[in-house]
Amino acid sequence: MWPDRRLIDLFKTEFPVVLAPMAGVMDAELVIAVAQGGGLGSLPSAMLSPEKAREQVNIIRQRVKAPVNMNFFCHTPVELTTEAEARWKQRLAGYYTEHGLDPTAPINAANRAPFDAAFCEVVEKLKPEVVSFHFGLPEQGLLKRVKAAGCLVISSATTVKEAVWLEQRGVDAVIAQGAEAGGHRGMFLTDKISEQPGTFALVPQVADAVKVPVIAAGGIADGRGIAAAFALGASGVQIGSAYLRCPESKVTPGGRKALAEAGDDSTVITNVMTGRPARGVQNRLMREAGPISPDAPPFPHAATALGPLKAAAEKQGRVDFTNLWAGQAVALGREVPAAELTRDLAKSALARMKTLAG
């Protein structure tokens, strides 16, 4: 019944729905639930150690016989200079004082490692059916090893140029990430946020430019959005924000409250949470220090000094310093089990397409 079955046939899932990998607010539990609902579950692995990633995949394998996607970052690490660190700590000093925290106390560095040989060994051993990358692709040698392990490879593009670049390097599908999408911009050939097209403009142009299946991402949270993505030339969709309020997500109580109250104008693109542009529900820090600040050190170092502030505020039920990544369709999210939501998304999309066809 789907007008384009290429992604279903490629991933061998019941529905062409991919769970967006959302680091920090989900684990194996949400992956399992989406897989049980017929979609492709994605495990965000960029903030995990190789040992933890292995453990999470083993949990998934024990619970479901379904394909799994492991997601990794491919950013180029940038050293944190003493000057940049001092400038950021000075900007946050008032918040530290307010919360009774010592700004000179040692803090664990933010853990967002790029895909490397150690992670590649994990992939070779676990053999996930799909491996997805954000911020481009790993170096050629590592990419060859991933493909030799029998894994399908997909990655995000924020422009047509990036999509073509990915196809030329052998990806099996391209995620067209529109400006509406929550989380970090997947951009890697440009850093011009203001030029990034929205999903409605990006998807058909990417579909015209590449031969591999296109996965639409950004602002899609119900059957109407899925039907629109297929009308634009997509073979499937990647959905994240719609799952944030599911019982299987690990969003904090304060975060759930913020999500429930969010509207169409609640999210902004900011660099103050991690040092790299990402879309999330606006919080106190974004309002007062950003949303874009020249004081924020490069990715992922901005997140390090925010750790104690985030913990202190969350203890009080607040998300003043929490990176609650979400897209512009966050208000369409619902508090229903993820498996049920996945099936409902697919059912309502097919019904919408049938109505339009009639």
C-alpha positions in Angstrom: 0.0 0.0 0.0 3.0 2.3 0.4 3.6 4.3 -2.8 7.4 3.7 -2.5 8.6 0.5 -0.8 12.3 1.0 -1.4 13.1 1.7 2.3 10.9 -1.0 3.6 12.6 -3.5 1.3 16.1 -2.1 2.2 15.6 -2.2 6.0 13.2 -5.2 6.0 10.9 -3.4 8.4 7.1 -3.4 8.4 6.9 0.4 8.1 9.1 3.1 6.5 9.5 4.8 9.9 12.9 5.4 11.4 13.2 6.4 15.1 15.6 9.4 15.3 18.6 8.6 17.5 18.2 11.0 20.4 21.3 10.9 22.7 20.7 11.5 26.3 16.9 10.9 26.4 16.6 7.3 25.2 18.2 3.9 25.4 17.4 0.3 24.3 13.9 0.5 25.8 12.7 3.0 23.2 14.5 1.2 20.4 12.8 -2.1 21.3 9.4 -0.5 21.5 9.6 1.2 18.0 10.9 -2.1 16.5 8.0 -3.9 18.1 5.7 -1.3 16.4 7.2 -2.1 13.0 9.7 0.8 12.6 13.5 0.9 12.6 14.8 1.5 16.1 18.0 3.6 16.3 20.4 3.5 19.2 22.3 6.8 19.8 25.8 5.6 20.5 27.9 8.9 20.3 27.6 9.4 24.1 28.2 5.8 25.0 31.5 3.9 25.6 32.1 0.9 23.3 31.3 -1.4 26.2 28.0 0.4 26.9 27.0 0.3 23.2 27.7 -3.4 23.1 25.6 -3.9 26.2 22.6 -1.9 24.8 22.6 -3.8 21.5 22.7 -7.1 23.3 19.6 -6.1 25.3 17.8 -5.2 22.1 18.8 -8.5 20.4 17.4 -10.4 23.4 14.1 -8.7 23.2 13.3 -8.4 19.5 14.2 -10.1 16.2 14.2 -6.9 14.2 16.8 -4.8 12.4 18.7 -2.2 14.5 20.4 1.0 13.6 23.5 2.2 15.5 24.1 5.9 15.2 27.5 7.7 15.5 28.9 11.2 15.2 31.6 12.0 12.6 32.7 15.5 13.8 36.3 16.5 13.8 37.4 17.0 17.4 38.5 20.6 18.3 40.7 21.3 21.3 39.4 23.5 24.0 41.7 26.5 24.5 42.4 28.0 27.9 41.0 31.3 26.7 37.7 29.8 25.3 37.2 27.8 28.5 37.8 30.9 30.7 35.4 33.0 28.6 32.7 30.4 28.9 33.1 29.9 32.6 33.0 33.7 33.1 29.7 33.8 31.2 28.3 31.1 33.5 29.8 32.4 36.7 26.6 34.1 37.9 24.6 30.8 37.4 27.2 28.9 39.5 26.9 31.4 42.3 23.1 31.4 42.2 23.1 27.6 42.6 25.8 27.5 45.3 28.3 25.7 43.0 32.1 26.1 42.9 33.2 27.1 39.4 36.7 25.9 40.1 35.7 22.3 41.0 36.9 19.7 38.5 34.2 18.6 36.0 34.0 15.5 33.8 34.4 16.4 30.2 31.4 16.1 27.9 31.4 12.7 26.2 30.6 13.0 22.5 33.2 11.0 20.7 33.5 10.7 16.9 33.3 7.3 15.3 36.8 5.6 15.6 38.6 2.3 15.3 37.3 1.2 18.7 33.6 1.8 17.7 34.3 0.2 14.4 35.4 -3.0 16.1 32.1 -2.9 18.0 30.2 -2.6 14.8 32.1 -5.4 13.2 31.3 -7.7 16.1 27.7 -6.8 16.6 26.8 -6.4 12.9 23.8 -4.0 13.2 21.7 -4.1 10.1 22.1 -0.3 9.7 24.7 2.2 10.8 23.8 5.9 10.6 26.2 8.8 10.8 25.7 12.5 11.7 28.1 15.3 10.5 29.2 13.4 7.4 30.9 10.0 7.2 34.0 8.5 8.9 37.3 8.3 7.0 37.3 5.9 4.1 39.1 3.0 5.8 36.6 2.9 8.6 33.6 3.2 6.3 34.9 0.3 4.2 35.1 -1.9 7.3 31.5 -1.0 8.3 30.2 -1.9 4.9 32.4 -5.1 4.8 30.6 -6.1 8.1 27.4 -6.2 6.0 25.8 -3.1 7.5 23.7 -0.6 5.5 25.0 2.9 5.8 22.9 6.1 6.0 23.7 9.6 6.9 22.2 13.1 7.2 22.3 15.9 4.7 21.1 19.4 5.2 21.6 20.5 1.6 21.5 18.9 -1.9 25.3 19.2 -2.1 25.7 17.2 1.1 23.2 14.6 -0.2 25.2 14.1 -3.5 28.4 14.0 -1.5 27.0 11.1 0.6 25.7 9.2 -2.4 29.1 9.5 -4.1 30.7 7.8 -1.1 28.3 4.9 -1.1 25.5 5.4 1.4 22.5 3.2 1.0 20.0 6.0 1.8 20.1 9.7 2.6 18.4 11.4 5.5 17.2 14.8 4.3 17.2 16.9 7.5 15.2 20.0 7.2 15.6 23.1 9.3 12.5 22.2 11.4 14.3 19.1 12.8 15.2 18.8 16.4 18.7 18.1 17.6 22.1 19.0 16.0 22.2 20.2 12.5 23.8 17.4 10.4 25.6 19.9 8.3 29.2 19.1 7.3 30.0 20.9 4.1 28.7 24.2 5.4 28.3 26.1 8.6 25.7 28.6 7.3 22.7 27.9 9.4 20.7 30.7 7.9 20.9 29.1 4.5 19.5 25.7 5.5 16.3 24.8 3.7 13.2 23.5 5.4 12.0 19.9 4.9 9.3 20.9 2.3 12.0 22.5 0.1 14.8 20.1 0.8 13.2 16.7 0.3 12.1 17.0 -3.4 15.4 18.6 -4.4 17.4 15.8 -2.7 15.0 13.2 -4.3 15.7 14.7 -7.7 19.5 14.8 -7.1 20.2 11.2 -5.8 19.2 7.7 -6.9 19.2 6.2 -3.4 16.1 6.3 -1.2 15.5 9.5 0.7 14.4 9.6 4.4 12.6 12.9 5.2 13.4 14.4 8.7 12.2 17.6 10.3 8.7 18.6 11.4 7.2 15.2 10.8 5.2 14.0 13.8 1.9 12.5 12.5 0.3 10.8 9.5 -0.2 14.0 7.6 3.5 14.7 7.8 4.4 11.2 6.6 2.0 11.5 3.7 3.5 14.8 2.7 7.0 13.4 2.8 6.0 10.7 0.4 4.3 13.2 -1.9 7.6 15.1 -1.9 9.5 12.1 -3.1 10.7 10.5 0.2 10.8 6.7 0.6 10.4 7.0 4.4 10.6 9.3 7.4 12.8 9.8 10.5 10.8 10.9 13.5 12.1 11.9 16.9 10.1 14.6 18.7 6.8 12.6 18.5 8.4 9.9 20.7 9.8 12.1 23.5 6.7 11.9 25.7 6.3 8.1 25.2 6.7 6.2 28.5 9.8 4.5 27.1 11.8 7.7 26.7 14.2 8.9 29.5 13.1 12.5 29.5 13.1 13.9 33.0 9.8 14.9 34.7 10.7 18.6 34.2 11.5 17.9 30.6 8.2 16.2 30.1 6.3 19.2 31.5 8.2 21.5 29.2 7.4 19.3 26.2 3.7 19.1 27.1 3.5 22.9 27.3 5.5 23.5 24.0 3.9 25.1 21.0 4.9 25.7 17.4 7.1 28.6 18.5 8.8 27.0 21.4 12.0 25.7 19.8 15.1 27.6 18.6 18.4 26.8 17.0 21.2 27.4 19.6 24.9 26.8 20.1 25.0 27.5 23.9 24.2 23.9 25.0 27.0 22.0 23.2 28.9 24.5 21.0 27.3 23.3 17.8 23.9 24.5 16.4 21.0 22.3 17.5 17.3 22.9 17.7 15.6 22.5 21.1 12.9 23.7 23.4 14.0 27.2 24.6 15.2 27.3 28.2 16.6 30.0 30.5 20.2 29.7 29.2 19.1 30.0 25.6 17.1 33.1 26.4 19.7 34.8 28.5 23.0 33.7 26.8 21.9 33.0 23.3 20.4 31.4 21.4 23.6 31.9 19.4 26.6 33.1 21.5 30.2 33.8 20.5 31.2 32.9 24.0 30.2 29.2 23.6 33.3 27.1 23.1 33.4 24.6 20.2 31.5 21.3 20.2 31.2 19.5 22.5 33.0 21.6 25.1 30.2 24.0 25.9 28.3 21.1 27.5 31.1 20.4 30.0 30.7 23.4 32.2 26.9 23.1 32.0 26.9 19.7 33.7 26.8 20.9 37.3 24.2 23.6 36.5 22.0 21.1 34.7 22.1 18.6 37.6 21.4 21.3 40.2 18.4 22.7 38.2 16.9 19.3 37.4 17.0 18.4 41.1 14.5 21.3 41.5 12.4 20.1 38.6 13.6 22.7 36.2 15.2 22.5 32.7 17.0 25.8 32.8 20.3 24.2 31.6 19.0 21.0 30.0 19.4 20.5 26.2 15.8 19.3 25.5 16.3 18.8 21.8 13.0 18.8 19.8 11.7 19.9 16.4 9.1 22.4 15.4 6.3 19.8 15.4 7.0 19.0 19.1 3.4 20.0 20.1 2.1 17.1 18.0 3.8 14.6 20.4 1.6 12.3 22.5 1.9 10.3 25.7 1.3 6.9 24.3 3.5 3.7 24.2 6.0 3.9 21.4 5.0 0.7 19.7 1.4 1.9 19.6 2.5 5.3 18.3 4.5 3.8 15.5 1.6 1.7 14.3 -0.7 4.6 14.5 1.6 6.9 12.6 1.8 4.3 9.8 -1.9 3.6 9.8 -2.9 7.3 9.7 -0.3 8.0 7.0 -1.8 5.3 4.7 -5.3 6.5 5.4 -4.3 10.1 4.5 -2.6 8.9 1.3 -5.7 6.9 0.3 -7.9 9.9 0.9 -5.7 12.1 -1.3 -5.5 9.4 -4.0 -9.3 9.2 -4.0 
